[in-house]
């Protein structure tokens, strides 16, 4: 899960596709056929079913960065959820007066325009009514020194193929696929559906 989230944050398209391949086994084992179909379509698309331009879009355009800076990307479905929630919040302020004009106004306030207006309101008006708190800086020096003292003998930056964590002594990361022959037949069936749909791309 942490690896998946890191790939999203960095918009690492190839890593996210690799995660999808791993997740396919989980989808099969847990009976999530909807996601199995979606995952198969995605992996088939970037493997050559779609034209090169669309392959690149699916690989690298699946996240958005709303705040700027590296490591701040979010999955597009999550961004869409944020905007939907913001739109619903704006509609609640209408107190049931859902005219076409009101809905259109609320939709325009979703995203960067609404955030810009909100920031102007905060900086130009509301700041003069808020009491300013005294700024305080917390030092992490003691924590860093403690970390270095504990892990310095471990030579963390040296390659050690036998390295292990004592807390996972009995852990076995075995991936078991039940009825793999049925999974193979299922994926071949999905591929046949894509073959039948290929004429759409040719047009």
C-alpha positions in Angstrom: 0.0 0.0 0.0 2.8 2.4 0.8 4.5 1.6 -2.5 1.3 2.3 -4.3 0.9 5.6 -2.6 4.5 6.6 -3.3 4.1 5.8 -7.0 1.0 8.1 -7.1 2.7 10.9 -5.2 5.6 10.9 -7.7 3.4 10.2 -10.7 5.6 7.2 -11.5 3.5 5.8 -14.3 5.6 2.6 -14.8 5.5 1.8 -11.1 1.7 2.3 -11.0 1.3 -0.1 -13.9 3.5 -2.6 -12.1 1.2 -2.2 -9.0 -1.8 -2.9 -11.3 -0.2 -6.2 -12.4 0.3 -7.2 -8.8 -3.2 -6.2 -7.9 -4.7 -8.4 -10.6 -4.0 -11.5 -8.4 -5.7 -9.8 -5.5 -8.7 -8.9 -7.6 -9.0 -12.6 -8.7 -8.6 -14.0 -5.2 -11.2 -11.7 -3.7 -13.8 -12.0 -6.5 -13.5 -8.3 -7.7 -14.3 -9.1 -11.3 -15.1 -5.4 -12.1 -11.6 -4.4 -11.2 -10.1 -7.5 -12.9 -11.7 -6.3 -16.2 -10.6 -2.7 -15.7 -7.1 -3.8 -14.8 -6.9 -6.1 -17.9 -8.1 -3.3 -20.2 -5.5 -0.9 -18.8 -2.6 -3.3 -19.0 -3.7 -4.5 -22.5 -4.1 -0.9 -23.6 -0.5 0.2 -22.6 0.9 -3.1 -24.0 -0.2 -2.2 -27.6 -4.0 -2.4 -27.8 -4.3 1.4 -28.0 -2.2 3.7 -30.2 1.1 5.0 -28.8 -0.3 8.5 -27.9 -3.1 7.0 -25.8 -0.6 4.5 -24.2 1.5 7.5 -23.1 -1.6 9.3 -21.7 -2.7 6.3 -19.7 0.8 5.8 -18.3 1.7 9.4 -17.3 -1.6 11.3 -17.0 -3.4 9.4 -14.2 -2.6 11.9 -11.4 -2.9 15.7 -10.8 -0.8 18.0 -8.7 -3.0 20.6 -7.0 -0.5 22.2 -4.8 2.7 22.2 -6.9 6.1 20.8 -6.0 7.5 17.2 -6.3 5.8 14.4 -4.5 2.3 16.0 -4.2 0.4 14.2 -7.0 -3.0 12.8 -6.3 -4.9 10.1 -8.2 -7.4 11.7 -10.6 -10.4 9.8 -9.1 -9.5 11.3 -5.7 -9.2 14.8 -7.3 -12.6 14.3 -8.9 -14.0 13.3 -5.5 -12.6 16.5 -3.9 -14.3 18.6 -6.6 -17.6 16.8 -6.2 -17.6 17.3 -2.5 -16.7 20.9 -2.9 -19.6 21.3 -5.4 -22.0 19.7 -3.0 -20.8 21.9 -0.2 -21.5 25.0 -2.4 -25.0 23.7 -3.2 -25.8 23.3 0.5 -25.2 27.0 0.9 -28.1 27.6 -1.5 -30.5 26.2 1.1 -32.6 24.3 -1.4 -32.8 27.0 -4.1 -31.4 24.9 -6.9 -32.1 27.0 -10.0 -30.1 26.5 -13.2 -28.2 29.7 -12.5 -27.3 28.7 -9.0 -26.0 25.3 -10.0 -24.0 26.9 -12.8 -22.5 29.4 -10.3 -21.6 26.7 -7.8 -19.9 24.6 -10.5 -17.7 27.6 -11.5 -16.6 28.1 -7.9 -15.2 24.5 -7.8 -11.5 24.3 -8.2 -8.9 27.1 -8.8 -11.4 30.0 -9.1 -13.2 29.2 -5.8 -9.8 28.7 -4.1 -8.6 32.0 -5.4 -11.6 33.9 -4.2 -11.3 32.1 -0.8 -7.7 33.1 -0.5 -8.4 36.7 -1.3 -11.2 36.8 1.3 -8.8 35.2 3.9 -5.9 37.5 3.3 -7.7 40.8 2.7 -10.6 40.6 5.2 -10.5 37.8 7.7 -6.9 38.1 8.8 -7.6 41.4 10.6 -10.2 39.8 12.8 -8.1 36.8 13.9 -5.7 36.9 16.8 -2.2 36.1 15.8 -0.6 33.2 17.7 3.0 33.3 18.7 5.1 31.3 16.3 7.0 28.5 17.9 9.7 26.3 16.3 10.1 22.7 17.4 13.6 21.3 17.3 14.0 17.7 16.0 17.6 17.6 17.0 17.0 15.1 19.8 14.9 12.8 17.7 17.5 12.8 14.9 20.3 12.1 17.3 18.4 9.2 18.8 17.7 7.8 15.3 21.3 8.0 14.3 22.4 6.4 17.6 20.1 3.4 17.1 20.6 2.8 13.4 24.2 3.9 12.7 25.6 0.4 13.6 23.1 -1.1 11.0 25.0 0.5 8.1 21.7 1.4 6.4 23.3 2.7 3.2 25.4 -0.4 2.6 24.0 -3.2 0.4 23.3 -6.3 2.5 21.3 -9.0 0.8 20.8 -10.8 4.2 19.4 -7.8 5.9 16.2 -8.4 7.8 14.0 -6.8 10.4 13.7 -8.8 13.7 10.0 -7.9 13.9 9.2 -10.0 10.8 11.0 -13.2 11.6 8.1 -15.5 10.8 6.6 -13.5 7.9 6.2 -15.3 4.6 5.2 -13.2 1.7 3.9 -16.1 -0.4 1.5 -15.2 -3.3 -0.9 -18.1 -3.9 -3.2 -18.1 -6.9 -6.2 -20.4 -6.5 -7.3 -22.0 -9.8 -4.7 -20.3 -12.0 -6.0 -22.2 -15.1 -9.4 -20.5 -14.6 -7.7 -17.1 -14.2 -5.9 -17.8 -17.5 -9.1 -18.7 -19.3 -10.8 -15.5 -17.8 -8.0 -13.2 -19.1 -8.1 -14.9 -22.5 -11.8 -14.3 -22.6 -11.3 -10.6 -21.8 -8.6 -10.5 -24.6 -11.1 -11.9 -27.1 -13.6 -9.2 -26.2 -10.8 -6.6 -26.9 -10.1 -8.2 -30.2 -13.7 -7.9 -31.2 -13.6 -4.2 -30.3 -10.5 -3.5 -32.3 -12.5 -2.3 -35.3 -13.5 0.8 -33.3 -9.8 1.9 -33.1 -9.2 1.2 -36.8 -12.0 3.6 -37.7 
